Amino acid sequence: MKYMLLAYTNVKAWEEMLANWDPNAPMPPEVQAACDFYEQLGKELTESGEFVATEGLADPSHTKTVRKTSDGVEATDGPYAEVKEVLVSYAIVDCASHERAMEIAARVVDEVGDTVEVRPIPSGPF
């Protein structure tokens, strides 16, 4: 079964990282360590045949939310007015069991510290 792993990080940490981001400077050690971990995990999941897809997401300031209201369909800035965590990436894995998807998510949480939501992706109609 396929599972979507949604990684969330602390808003203040995310904003601080972006405020201090210099693309010409070396990455801070903690960011480099996270990148190295994700690269190694990606290799492992590819070799095991569990990797399907992954992407990082743009800064939440570029997010729009579309909702139906009594006035029709409206788009607003951001996912929510106040959030403590922001969605920063997702991965889709194809695992033999829910337990295996949870094991992968636990490795991310343990290594990087992000919160990871694990959601099954049904293969048939809802």
N, CA, C and O atoms as a GROMACS GRO file, in nm:
protein
  504
    1MET      N    1   0.084  -0.118   0.000
    1MET     CA    2   0.000   0.000   0.000
    1MET      C    3   0.088   0.124   0.000
    1MET      O    4   0.197   0.124   0.057
    2LYS      N    5   0.039   0.227  -0.064
    2LYS     CA    6   0.112   0.354  -0.065
    2LYS      C    7   0.071   0.438   0.055
    2LYS      O    8  -0.043   0.435   0.101
    3TYR      N    9   0.170   0.514   0.104
    3TYR     CA   10   0.149   0.604   0.216
    3TYR      C   11   0.211   0.738   0.182
    3TYR      O   12   0.318   0.744   0.121
    4MET      N   13   0.144   0.847   0.222
    4MET     CA   14   0.201   0.980   0.209
    4MET      C   15   0.255   1.019   0.345
    4MET      O   16   0.184   1.015   0.446
    5LEU      N   17   0.382   1.058   0.347
    5LEU     CA   18   0.446   1.105   0.469
    5LEU      C   19   0.456   1.257   0.458
    5LEU      O   20   0.529   1.308   0.373
    6LEU      N   21   0.385   1.328   0.543
    6LEU     CA   22   0.382   1.474   0.540
    6LEU      C   23   0.470   1.526   0.653
    6LEU      O   24   0.442   1.501   0.770
    7ALA      N   25   0.575   1.599   0.619
    7ALA     CA   26   0.670   1.649   0.719
    7ALA      C   27   0.638   1.794   0.753
    7ALA      O   28   0.626   1.879   0.665
    8TYR      N   29   0.625   1.820   0.881
    8TYR     CA   30   0.597   1.954   0.932
    8TYR      C   31   0.714   2.000   1.018
    8TYR      O   32   0.778   1.919   1.085
    9THR      N   33   0.741   2.129   1.015
    9THR     CA   34   0.845   2.183   1.101
    9THR      C   35   0.792   2.306   1.174
    9THR      O   36   0.691   2.364   1.135
   10ASN      N   37   0.861   2.344   1.277
   10ASN     CA   38   0.825   2.459   1.360
   10ASN      C   39   0.832   2.587   1.277
   10ASN      O   40   0.932   2.612   1.209
   11VAL      N   41   0.727   2.668   1.283
   11VAL     CA   42   0.719   2.792   1.205
   11VAL      C   43   0.836   2.886   1.237
   11VAL      O   44   0.899   2.940   1.146
   12LYS      N   45   0.866   2.905   1.365
   12LYS     CA   46   0.972   2.999   1.402
   12LYS      C   47   1.107   2.950   1.350
   12LYS      O   48   1.187   3.031   1.301
   13ALA      N   49   1.134   2.821   1.359
   13ALA     CA   50   1.260   2.767   1.308
   13ALA      C   51   1.268   2.785   1.157
   13ALA      O   52   1.374   2.819   1.104
   14TRP      N   53   1.158   2.761   1.088
   14TRP     CA   54   1.153   2.776   0.942
   14TRP      C   55   1.179   2.921   0.903
   14TRP      O   56   1.260   2.948   0.814
   15GLU      N   57   1.111   3.014   0.969
   15GLU     CA   58   1.128   3.155   0.937
   15GLU      C   59   1.270   3.203   0.968
   15GLU      O   60   1.326   3.282   0.892
   16GLU      N   61   1.328   3.154   1.077
   16GLU     CA   62   1.465   3.190   1.112
   16GLU      C   63   1.563   3.139   1.007
   16GLU      O   64   1.655   3.210   0.967
   17MET      N   65   1.542   3.016   0.963
   17MET     CA   66   1.630   2.959   0.861
   17MET      C   67   1.623   3.043   0.733
   17MET      O   68   1.726   3.074   0.674
   18LEU      N   69   1.502   3.079   0.691
   18LEU     CA   70   1.486   3.158   0.569
   18LEU      C   71   1.544   3.298   0.583
   18LEU      O   72   1.603   3.352   0.488
   19ALA      N   73   1.529   3.357   0.701
   19ALA     CA   74   1.581   3.492   0.723
   19ALA      C   75   1.734   3.494   0.715
   19ALA      O   76   1.793   3.593   0.673
   20ASN      N   77   1.796   3.385   0.756
   20ASN     CA   78   1.942   3.378   0.757
   20ASN      C   79   1.999   3.308   0.634
   20ASN      O   80   2.120   3.285   0.626
   21TRP      N   81   1.915   3.275   0.538
   21TRP     CA   82   1.958   3.198   0.421
   21TRP      C   83   2.045   3.282   0.329
   21TRP      O   84   2.005   3.389   0.285
   22ASP      N   85   2.164   3.233   0.302
   22ASP     CA   86   2.255   3.294   0.205
   22ASP      C   87   2.295   3.183   0.108
   22ASP      O   88   2.374   3.096   0.145
   23PRO      N   89   2.242   3.186  -0.015
   23PRO     CA   90   2.270   3.076  -0.108
   23PRO      C   91   2.417   3.063  -0.146
   23PRO      O   92   2.458   2.960  -0.199
   24ASN      N   93   2.497   3.167  -0.117
   24ASN     CA   94   2.640   3.162  -0.148
   24ASN      C   95   2.724   3.110  -0.032
   24ASN      O   96   2.844   3.084  -0.049
   25ALA      N   97   2.664   3.097   0.084
   25ALA     CA   98   2.736   3.050   0.203
   25ALA      C   99   2.713   2.900   0.221
   25ALA      O  100   2.614   2.846   0.172
   26PRO      N  101   2.804   2.834   0.290
   26PRO     CA  102   2.780   2.692   0.320
   26PRO      C  103   2.655   2.676   0.406
   26PRO      O  104   2.620   2.765   0.484
   27MET      N  105   2.589   2.564   0.390
   27MET     CA  106   2.470   2.538   0.470
   27MET      C  107   2.508   2.525   0.617
   27MET      O  108   2.615   2.472   0.648
   28PRO      N  109   2.422   2.571   0.708
   28PRO     CA  110   2.448   2.547   0.850
   28PRO      C  111   2.459   2.396   0.874
   28PRO      O  112   2.393   2.318   0.806
   29PRO      N  113   2.540   2.355   0.970
   29PRO     CA  114   2.563   2.212   0.993
   29PRO      C  115   2.435   2.131   1.014
   29PRO      O  116   2.425   2.018   0.965
   30GLU      N  117   2.338   2.186   1.085
   30GLU     CA  118   2.214   2.110   1.110
   30GLU      C  119   2.132   2.092   0.983
   30GLU      O  120   2.066   1.990   0.965
   31VAL      N  121   2.136   2.191   0.894
   31VAL     CA  122   2.065   2.179   0.766
   31VAL      C  123   2.137   2.079   0.677
   31VAL      O  124   2.072   1.997   0.611
   32GLN      N  125   2.270   2.085   0.675
   32GLN     CA  126   2.348   1.989   0.595
   32GLN      C  127   2.325   1.847   0.645
   32GLN      O  128   2.312   1.755   0.565
   33ALA      N  129   2.319   1.829   0.777
   33ALA     CA  130   2.295   1.696   0.834
   33ALA      C  131   2.158   1.643   0.792
   33ALA      O  132   2.145   1.525   0.760
   34ALA      N  133   2.058   1.728   0.792
   34ALA     CA  134   1.924   1.687   0.750
   34ALA      C  135   1.924   1.650   0.602
   34ALA      O  136   1.863   1.550   0.564
   35CYS      N  137   1.991   1.729   0.520
   35CYS     CA  138   2.000   1.699   0.376
   35CYS      C  139   2.070   1.566   0.353
   35CYS      O  140   2.026   1.486   0.271
   36ASP      N  141   2.179   1.543   0.425
   36ASP     CA  142   2.253   1.416   0.412
   36ASP      C  143   2.165   1.298   0.453
   36ASP      O  144   2.166   1.194   0.387
   37PHE      N  145   2.089   1.315   0.562
   37PHE     CA  146   2.000   1.209   0.608
   37PHE      C  147   1.895   1.177   0.502
   37PHE      O  148   1.873   1.061   0.469
   38TYR      N  149   1.830   1.280   0.449
   38TYR     CA  150   1.726   1.258   0.348
   38TYR      C  151   1.783   1.194   0.222
   38TYR      O  152   1.717   1.111   0.159
   39GLU      N  153   1.904   1.232   0.184
   39GLU     CA  154   1.968   1.172   0.067
   39GLU      C  155   1.992   1.022   0.090
   39GLU      O  156   1.965   0.940   0.003
   40GLN      N  157   2.043   0.987   0.208
   40GLN     CA  158   2.069   0.847   0.240
   40GLN      C  159   1.939   0.768   0.250
   40GLN      O  160   1.931   0.656   0.200
   41LEU      N  161   1.838   0.826   0.313
   41LEU     CA  162   1.709   0.758   0.323
   41LEU      C  163   1.649   0.735   0.185
   41LEU      O  164   1.594   0.629   0.158
   42GLY      N  165   1.661   0.834   0.098
   42GLY     CA  166   1.611   0.820  -0.039
   42GLY      C  167   1.679   0.706  -0.113
   42GLY      O  168   1.614   0.630  -0.184
   43LYS      N  169   1.809   0.694  -0.095
   43LYS     CA  170   1.883   0.583  -0.158
   43LYS      C  171   1.834   0.448  -0.105
   43LYS      O  172   1.812   0.355  -0.182
   44GLU      N  173   1.818   0.440   0.027
   44GLU     CA  174   1.772   0.314   0.087
   44GLU      C  175   1.633   0.275   0.036
   44GLU      O  176   1.609   0.159   0.003
   45LEU      N  177   1.542   0.372   0.031
   45LEU     CA  178   1.405   0.343  -0.011
   45LEU      C  179   1.399   0.312  -0.160
   45LEU      O  180   1.314   0.234  -0.203
   46THR      N  181   1.486   0.372  -0.239
   46THR     CA  182   1.494   0.339  -0.381
   46THR      C  183   1.543   0.196  -0.399
   46THR      O  184   1.487   0.119  -0.477
   47GLU      N  185   1.649   0.160  -0.326
   47GLU     CA  186   1.705   0.025  -0.335
   47GLU      C  187   1.605  -0.082  -0.289
   47GLU      O  188   1.603  -0.192  -0.344
   48SER      N  189   1.522  -0.049  -0.190
   48SER     CA  190   1.425  -0.146  -0.139
   48SER      C  191   1.298  -0.151  -0.224
   48SER      O  192   1.213  -0.238  -0.204
   49GLY      N  193   1.285  -0.057  -0.319
   49GLY     CA  194   1.167  -0.050  -0.404
   49GLY      C  195   1.049   0.021  -0.340
   49GLY      O  196   0.938   0.017  -0.393
   50GLU      N  197   1.070   0.085  -0.227
   50GLU     CA  198   0.961   0.152  -0.155
   50GLU      C  199   0.944   0.299  -0.196
   50GLU      O  200   0.839   0.358  -0.170
   51PHE      N  201   1.044   0.357  -0.259
   51PHE     CA  202   1.038   0.499  -0.296
   51PHE      C  203   0.942   0.520  -0.412
   51PHE      O  204   0.948   0.449  -0.513
   52VAL      N  205   0.854   0.618  -0.399
   52VAL     CA  206   0.764   0.656  -0.508
   52VAL      C  207   0.794   0.800  -0.550
   52VAL      O  208   0.822   0.825  -0.667
   53ALA      N  209   0.789   0.895  -0.457
   53ALA     CA  210   0.811   1.037  -0.490
   53ALA      C  211   0.837   1.116  -0.363
   53ALA      O  212   0.796   1.076  -0.254
   54THR      N  213   0.903   1.230  -0.379
   54THR     CA  214   0.920   1.323  -0.268
   54THR      C  215   0.948   1.462  -0.324
   54THR      O  216   1.008   1.475  -0.431
   55GLU      N  217   0.906   1.563  -0.253
   55GLU     CA  218   0.933   1.702  -0.291
   55GLU      C  219   0.933   1.788  -0.165
   55GLU      O  220   0.855   1.764  -0.072
   56GLY      N  221   1.020   1.887  -0.163
   56GLY     CA  222   1.012   1.991  -0.063
   56GLY      C  223   0.912   2.095  -0.112
   56GLY      O  224   0.882   2.101  -0.231
   57LEU      N  225   0.860   2.173  -0.022
   57LEU     CA  226   0.760   2.272  -0.059
   57LEU      C  227   0.812   2.414  -0.041
   57LEU      O  228   0.903   2.438   0.038
   58ALA      N  229   0.755   2.508  -0.116
   58ALA     CA  230   0.796   2.648  -0.109
   58ALA      C  231   0.756   2.707   0.026
   58ALA      O  232   0.677   2.650   0.101
   59ASP      N  233   0.814   2.822   0.054
   59ASP     CA  234   0.783   2.895   0.176
   59ASP      C  235   0.632   2.914   0.188
   59ASP      O  236   0.566   2.944   0.089
   60PRO      N  237   0.577   2.896   0.308
   60PRO     CA  238   0.431   2.909   0.326
   60PRO      C  239   0.375   3.045   0.287
   60PRO      O  240   0.255   3.057   0.264
   61SER      N  241   0.459   3.148   0.278
   61SER     CA  242   0.408   3.279   0.238
   61SER      C  243   0.356   3.277   0.094
   61SER      O  244   0.284   3.369   0.054
   62HIS      N  245   0.390   3.174   0.018
   62HIS     CA  246   0.342   3.160  -0.120
   62HIS      C  247   0.215   3.075  -0.128
   62HIS      O  248   0.162   3.052  -0.237
   63THR      N  249   0.166   3.030  -0.013
   63THR     CA  250   0.051   2.940  -0.008
   63THR      C  251  -0.080   3.016  -0.023
   63THR      O  252  -0.095   3.126   0.030
   64LYS      N  253  -0.172   2.958  -0.095
   64LYS     CA  254  -0.310   3.008  -0.105
   64LYS      C  255  -0.402   2.894  -0.067
   64LYS      O  256  -0.375   2.778  -0.098
   65THR      N  257  -0.509   2.925   0.001
   65THR     CA  258  -0.611   2.827   0.035
   65THR      C  259  -0.739   2.866  -0.037
   65THR      O  260  -0.783   2.981  -0.030
   66VAL      N  261  -0.800   2.770  -0.104
   66VAL     CA  262  -0.923   2.794  -0.179
   66VAL      C  263  -1.037   2.725  -0.104
   66VAL      O  264  -1.031   2.605  -0.077
   67ARG      N  265  -1.139   2.804  -0.070
   67ARG     CA  266  -1.254   2.752   0.004
   67ARG      C  267  -1.383   2.800  -0.059
   67ARG      O  268  -1.388   2.905  -0.123
   68LYS      N  269  -1.488   2.720  -0.040
   68LYS     CA  270  -1.620   2.763  -0.081
   68LYS      C  271  -1.684   2.836   0.036
   68LYS      O  272  -1.686   2.784   0.148
   69THR      N  273  -1.736   2.954   0.010
   69THR     CA  274  -1.802   3.033   0.113
   69THR      C  275  -1.943   3.068   0.064
   69THR      O  276  -1.981   3.031  -0.047
   70SER      N  277  -2.017   3.138   0.145
   70SER     CA  278  -2.151   3.180   0.104
   70SER      C  279  -2.145   3.278  -0.013
   70SER      O  280  -2.244   3.295  -0.085
   71ASP      N  281  -2.031   3.342  -0.033
   71ASP     CA  282  -2.012   3.435  -0.144
   71ASP      C  283  -1.954   3.368  -0.268
   71ASP      O  284  -1.932   3.434  -0.370
   72GLY      N  285  -1.930   3.239  -0.261
   72GLY     CA  286  -1.870   3.167  -0.374
   72GLY      C  287  -1.736   3.108  -0.334
   72GLY      O  288  -1.710   3.085  -0.216
   73VAL      N  289  -1.654   3.085  -0.433
   73VAL     CA  290  -1.521   3.029  -0.408
   73VAL      C  291  -1.424   3.144  -0.387
   73VAL      O  292  -1.418   3.237  -0.467
   74GLU      N  293  -1.346   3.137  -0.278
   74GLU     CA  294  -1.251   3.243  -0.245
   74GLU      C  295  -1.114   3.184  -0.219
   74GLU      O  296  -1.101   3.073  -0.165
   75ALA      N  297  -1.011   3.258  -0.256
   75ALA     CA  298  -0.874   3.221  -0.226
   75ALA      C  299  -0.820   3.317  -0.122
   75ALA      O  300  -0.838   3.438  -0.132
   76THR      N  301  -0.755   3.262  -0.021
   76THR     CA  302  -0.695   3.345   0.083
   76THR      C  303  -0.547   3.310   0.095
   76THR      O  304  -0.504   3.203   0.053
   77ASP      N  305  -0.470   3.401   0.153
   77ASP     CA  306  -0.328   3.376   0.175
   77ASP      C  307  -0.311   3.274   0.287
   77ASP      O  308  -0.386   3.272   0.384
   78GLY      N  309  -0.210   3.191   0.270
   78GLY     CA  310  -0.168   3.100   0.376
   78GLY      C  311  -0.263   2.986   0.401
   78GLY      O  312  -0.380   2.989   0.363
   79PRO      N  313  -0.209   2.885   0.467
   79PRO     CA  314  -0.294   2.771   0.500
   79PRO      C  315  -0.392   2.802   0.612
   79PRO      O  316  -0.507   2.757   0.608
   80TYR      N  317  -0.348   2.880   0.713
   80TYR     CA  318  -0.432   2.916   0.827
   80TYR      C  319  -0.384   3.050   0.881
   80TYR      O  320  -0.273   3.094   0.850
   81ALA      N  321  -0.467   3.113   0.960
   81ALA     CA  322  -0.428   3.242   1.017
   81ALA      C  323  -0.312   3.225   1.115
   81ALA      O  324  -0.216   3.302   1.112
   82GLU      N  325  -0.320   3.125   1.202
   82GLU     CA  326  -0.215   3.102   1.299
   82GLU      C  327  -0.178   2.955   1.297
   82GLU      O  328  -0.264   2.868   1.310
   83VAL      N  329  -0.051   2.927   1.280
   83VAL     CA  330  -0.003   2.789   1.282
   83VAL      C  331   0.124   2.782   1.363
   83VAL      O  332   0.200   2.878   1.371
   84LYS      N  333   0.147   2.667   1.424
   84LYS     CA  334   0.271   2.644   1.497
   84LYS      C  335   0.369   2.564   1.413
   84LYS      O  336   0.490   2.571   1.434
   85GLU      N  337   0.315   2.488   1.318
   85GLU     CA  338   0.399   2.409   1.230
   85GLU      C  339   0.355   2.432   1.086
   85GLU      O  340   0.238   2.458   1.059
   86VAL      N  341   0.450   2.423   0.993
   86VAL     CA  342   0.419   2.436   0.852
   86VAL      C  343   0.458   2.309   0.779
   86VAL      O  344   0.556   2.243   0.815
   87LEU      N  345   0.382   2.275   0.677
   87LEU     CA  346   0.412   2.161   0.593
   87LEU      C  347   0.530   2.199   0.504
   87LEU      O  348   0.522   2.295   0.428
   88VAL      N  349   0.641   2.124   0.515
   88VAL     CA  350   0.762   2.159   0.440
   88VAL      C  351   0.797   2.059   0.331
   88VAL      O  352   0.870   2.093   0.238
   89SER      N  353   0.746   1.938   0.341
   89SER     CA  354   0.775   1.839   0.237
   89SER      C  355   0.678   1.723   0.247
   89SER      O  356   0.607   1.706   0.346
   90TYR      N  357   0.679   1.644   0.139
   90TYR     CA  358   0.603   1.521   0.143
   90TYR      C  359   0.683   1.413   0.073
   90TYR      O  360   0.770   1.441  -0.010
   91ALA      N  361   0.653   1.290   0.106
   91ALA     CA  362   0.710   1.175   0.037
   91ALA      C  363   0.600   1.073   0.022
   91ALA      O  364   0.512   1.062   0.108
   92ILE      N  365   0.604   0.998  -0.086
   92ILE     CA  366   0.513   0.886  -0.104
   92ILE      C  367   0.597   0.761  -0.109
   92ILE      O  368   0.692   0.750  -0.186
   93VAL      N  369   0.562   0.666  -0.023
   93VAL     CA  370   0.632   0.539  -0.018
   93VAL      C  371   0.531   0.428  -0.042
   93VAL      O  372   0.412   0.442  -0.012
   94ASP      N  373   0.579   0.317  -0.096
   94ASP     CA  374   0.494   0.200  -0.122
   94ASP      C  375   0.548   0.089  -0.034
   94ASP      O  376   0.650   0.028  -0.064
   95CYS      N  377   0.478   0.063   0.076
   95CYS     CA  378   0.528  -0.029   0.179
   95CYS      C  379   0.440  -0.153   0.191
   95CYS      O  380   0.323  -0.152   0.154
   96ALA      N  381   0.500  -0.257   0.241
   96ALA     CA  382   0.428  -0.383   0.262
   96ALA      C  383   0.328  -0.372   0.378
   96ALA      O  384   0.232  -0.449   0.385
   97SER      N  385   0.352  -0.277   0.468
   97SER     CA  386   0.263  -0.267   0.585
   97SER      C  387   0.261  -0.125   0.640
   97SER      O  388   0.349  -0.043   0.612
   98HIS      N  389   0.158  -0.099   0.718
   98HIS     CA  390   0.146   0.028   0.788
   98HIS      C  391   0.263   0.044   0.886
   98HIS      O  392   0.317   0.154   0.903
   99GLU      N  393   0.302  -0.066   0.948
   99GLU     CA  394   0.412  -0.063   1.044
   99GLU      C  395   0.542  -0.015   0.978
   99GLU      O  396   0.618   0.061   1.038
  100ARG      N  397   0.566  -0.058   0.853
  100ARG     CA  398   0.686  -0.016   0.782
  100ARG      C  399   0.680   0.133   0.752
  100ARG      O  400   0.781   0.202   0.766
  101ALA      N  401   0.566   0.185   0.710
  101ALA     CA  402   0.552   0.329   0.686
  101ALA      C  403   0.578   0.406   0.815
  101ALA      O  404   0.643   0.511   0.813
  102MET      N  405   0.529   0.355   0.926
  102MET     CA  406   0.552   0.420   1.056
  102MET      C  407   0.700   0.416   1.094
  102MET      O  408   0.752   0.511   1.152
  103GLU      N  409   0.767   0.307   1.061
  103GLU     CA  410   0.910   0.294   1.089
  103GLU      C  411   0.990   0.400   1.012
  103GLU      O  412   1.081   0.461   1.067
  104ILE      N  413   0.956   0.420   0.886
  104ILE     CA  414   1.024   0.521   0.805
  104ILE      C  415   0.998   0.661   0.863
  104ILE      O  416   1.091   0.741   0.877
  105ALA      N  417   0.874   0.688   0.898
  105ALA     CA  418   0.840   0.818   0.956
  105ALA      C  419   0.915   0.841   1.087
  105ALA      O  420   0.962   0.951   1.114
  106ALA      N  421   0.925   0.737   1.168
  106ALA     CA  422   0.995   0.748   1.297
  106ALA      C  423   1.142   0.781   1.277
  106ALA      O  424   1.201   0.855   1.356
  107ARG      N  425   1.203   0.727   1.172
  107ARG     CA  426   1.343   0.759   1.142
  107ARG      C  427   1.359   0.907   1.111
  107ARG      O  428   1.455   0.970   1.155
  108VAL      N  429   1.266   0.963   1.034
  108VAL     CA  430   1.271   1.106   1.001
  108VAL      C  431   1.257   1.189   1.128
  108VAL      O  432   1.334   1.282   1.150
  109VAL      N  433   1.160   1.156   1.209
  109VAL     CA  434   1.136   1.231   1.333
  109VAL      C  435   1.259   1.223   1.423
  109VAL      O  436   1.302   1.324   1.479
  110ASP      N  437   1.316   1.103   1.437
  110ASP     CA  438   1.431   1.084   1.524
  110ASP      C  439   1.553   1.161   1.474
  110ASP      O  440   1.625   1.222   1.553
  111GLU      N  441   1.576   1.158   1.344
  111GLU     CA  442   1.696   1.220   1.288
  111GLU      C  443   1.684   1.370   1.269
  111GLU      O  444   1.776   1.444   1.302
  112VAL      N  445   1.571   1.416   1.217
  112VAL     CA  446   1.555   1.556   1.179
  112VAL      C  447   1.475   1.636   1.281
  112VAL      O  448   1.496   1.756   1.295
  113GLY      N  449   1.385   1.570   1.353
  113GLY     CA  450   1.305   1.639   1.453
  113GLY      C  451   1.172   1.690   1.404
  113GLY      O  452   1.090   1.737   1.483
  114ASP      N  453   1.146   1.680   1.273
  114ASP     CA  454   1.019   1.724   1.219
  114ASP      C  455   0.907   1.630   1.263
  114ASP      O  456   0.931   1.513   1.294
  115THR      N  457   0.786   1.682   1.265
  115THR     CA  458   0.667   1.601   1.287
  115THR      C  459   0.630   1.539   1.153
  115THR      O  460   0.633   1.608   1.050
  116VAL      N  461   0.594   1.411   1.152
  116VAL     CA  462   0.557   1.346   1.026
  116VAL      C  463   0.419   1.282   1.042
  116VAL      O  464   0.396   1.202   1.132
  117GLU      N  465   0.330   1.320   0.954
  117GLU     CA  466   0.196   1.262   0.948
  117GLU      C  467   0.198   1.150   0.844
  117GLU      O  468   0.247   1.170   0.733
  118VAL      N  469   0.146   1.032   0.879
  118VAL     CA  470   0.145   0.918   0.789
  118VAL      C  471   0.001   0.894   0.747
  118VAL      O  472  -0.086   0.868   0.830
  119ARG      N  473  -0.024   0.903   0.615
  119ARG     CA  474  -0.161   0.887   0.565
  119ARG      C  475  -0.165   0.782   0.454
  119ARG      O  476  -0.095   0.795   0.353
  120PRO      N  477  -0.245   0.679   0.471
  120PRO     CA  478  -0.261   0.579   0.364
  120PRO      C  479  -0.322   0.644   0.241
  120PRO      O  480  -0.403   0.736   0.251
  121ILE      N  481  -0.281   0.595   0.125
  121ILE     CA  482  -0.337   0.641  -0.002
  121ILE      C  483  -0.418   0.524  -0.058
  121ILE      O  484  -0.359   0.427  -0.106
  122PRO      N  485  -0.550   0.531  -0.053
  122PRO     CA  486  -0.632   0.420  -0.104
  122PRO      C  487  -0.609   0.399  -0.253
  122PRO      O  488  -0.594   0.496  -0.328
  123SER      N  489  -0.606   0.275  -0.296
  123SER     CA  490  -0.580   0.248  -0.437
  123SER      C  491  -0.709   0.244  -0.519
  123SER      O  492  -0.704   0.251  -0.642
  124GLY      N  493  -0.821   0.234  -0.454
  124GLY     CA  494  -0.947   0.228  -0.525
  124GLY      C  495  -1.030   0.354  -0.504
  124GLY      O  496  -0.982   0.451  -0.445
  125PRO      N  497  -1.152   0.350  -0.552
  125PRO     CA  498  -1.240   0.466  -0.530
  125PRO      C  499  -1.268   0.486  -0.382
  125PRO      O  500  -1.265   0.391  -0.304
  126PHE      N  501  -1.296   0.609  -0.346
  126PHE     CA  502  -1.320   0.641  -0.205
  126PHE      C  503  -1.445   0.580  -0.156
  126PHE      O  504  -1.480   0.597  -0.040
   0.00000   0.00000   0.00000
